[in-house]
């Protein structure tokens, strides 16, 4: 112990060591995985596909059919689909309306204008998480019985067409994260 106390620090070595420590604790990494603003992720999806990231947002819906997908709302209101890495897992309903940090791999699926036309013609009710055909048969049946299914279907496909027009693309991007970990922040 006395030996350690008697060593005088060398200024150059100390500066190198401090620089190394500061470099390792970069504010935009989380255990070596890049932290990405969720809105930035949606706006620049091409730059993040297949990247391992951490992003934050609020869980606005958990699929009631099987609990295997969630709707994460970004701070600016964009939607990111969250699915579990392990397909045998399902999300805990305690995550609903919580601000969370999602760690996982970024993916994208695309809904083409042809797919939208097919869904519109078939009057399919769409999932509000990822615009796939809704699997909640009880909810779908209630909408049919209440006479709301046609208007809901038209409204959903109309929003998809508006999104294509606004973005100037011939598809709608569905951004999703294959979640390895979900941590509640608030």
N, C-alpha and C positions, 0 to 999 in steps of 0.2 A: 504494500500500500504506500509506503513512504516513497518508493521508487516512482510510482505514478504521480505523486504530488511534486516530485522534484523535477519532472520533465517540463521544460518551458515550451509552449506551443510555437511552432514555426509559422510565420504569417502566410507564406505562400501555400503551404499544405493546409492550413486552416481555411483559407479562401476556397481551395479546391473542394475540400470536404463540405463546406457550407453550400457551395454551388451544387454539389451532388445531391445533398439533402433537399434543397429547394426544387431541383429538377424532378426528384422522385415524388414530390407531393404537389404536383401540378393540379390546379383547381378544376381542370376539365377532365380528370380521369377518376375512375371509381374502381379501386382494386385492379388497375391496369386496363380497364375497359373504358372507352371514351364516353363521357357524358354528353348527350346531345339534347338541345332544346327540342321538344316534341313538335312545335310548329315548324322549326327549321327542317326537321326530319320529313314532314309532310310536303313542304315546299320544294325540297331538293332530294326527293326519294332516290333518284338515280345515283347520287353520290354515296348512299348508305346501304344499298341492297347487299345482303349477305355479310354486313358488318355486325360485330358484336358491340352493343351499346347499352347505356342506361339512359332512360328518359322518364320524365315525370308527367303526371296528369291526374285527372279525377275519373274514377270508375263510375259510369253512368248507367250501365246495364250489365247484367250477367245472364246469359241464356238460361231460361227456365226449363228448357227441354232436357239438356244434358250437362249444363254448367261448364262446357268446354270452350266457350268464347265469351269475351267481355268487350265492352265498348268503353274506350278510354277517350275522354275529351281533353284536348289540349287547352292551354290558357286562352288561345284565340278562338276556340270553338271547333277546331277540326276534329275529326274522328279517326282513331287508330284502333284496329281490331287486335285483340290480344288472344292468343291461343297457347295452351300449355305445351311445353317441350315434350313431356311424357304424355302420350295420348290416353293412357290409363287414368291420368289425374283429371280432376275437375276443380274449378275455382270455388273457394269458400265464399258464401254469400255475405260474410262479414266485410268483404272488400267493397260492397256497394256504397256509393257516395263518399268514399275515402280517397284522399290524395295519396298516390302511390308512386314508388319508383319501380320501373319495370326493367329488369336486366334480361337481355336476350338477343336474338338474331333478327335483323330486319329483312322483311320479304315484301313483295308486291304482287298483287294479282290485278288483272285488267278486265274491265267489262267493256266489250266492244259495242259499237253502235248496232251491229247485227244482233248481238245478244239482247240488247235493250229492246229492239224491235220484236224479237221473239217473245220476250216477257210481256211486252205491251199487248201483243196479239192474243197471247194465252191468258191475259188478265191475272197473272201470277201476283200473289201478295209477297212482298219482299221483306227480308230481314233488315231491320234498321241498323244493324251492326256492319254488315258487309254486302248488302243488296243481293244476296243469294236468295233462292226460294225459301220462304219461311217454313221451318220444321214444326212449329207449334200448331199442330192440327186442331187442338181445342180452340185456340185463339182464331185461327183461320175459319173454322166452322161458325164461331160466333159472329164474325164479320159477314159471312155469307148469309146467315140467318137474319142479321140486322139490315141486310141490303147495303152494306158499306164496302163490300169487297171490290166492286168495280171502281168506285171513286178512289179508294186507297191505292189500288193498283195503278190507276192513271196518274195519281199524284206522285207516286214513287218514280215511275218511268219519266214523268215530266221533269222531276228534279235531276235525274240522271242526264237527260238531254240538256238541261240548263247548265249543268256542270261541264259537259263537253263543250258547249258553246263558250262559256266563260273562260275555260282553259285553252281553247283553240286546238284541242286534241281530239282524235277520233275514238277515244276510249275514256273510261273513268278509272282512275287509279284507286285501288283499295290497298292502303298501307297497313301492314300488320307486323306484329312482333311475336316471334316464337319465344315465349317467356320461360326462362330458366329459373327466375326468381322474381317474386313480387313482395315488396316491402311497404308497409303502411307508414306514411309520413305524418299524416294528420288524421 
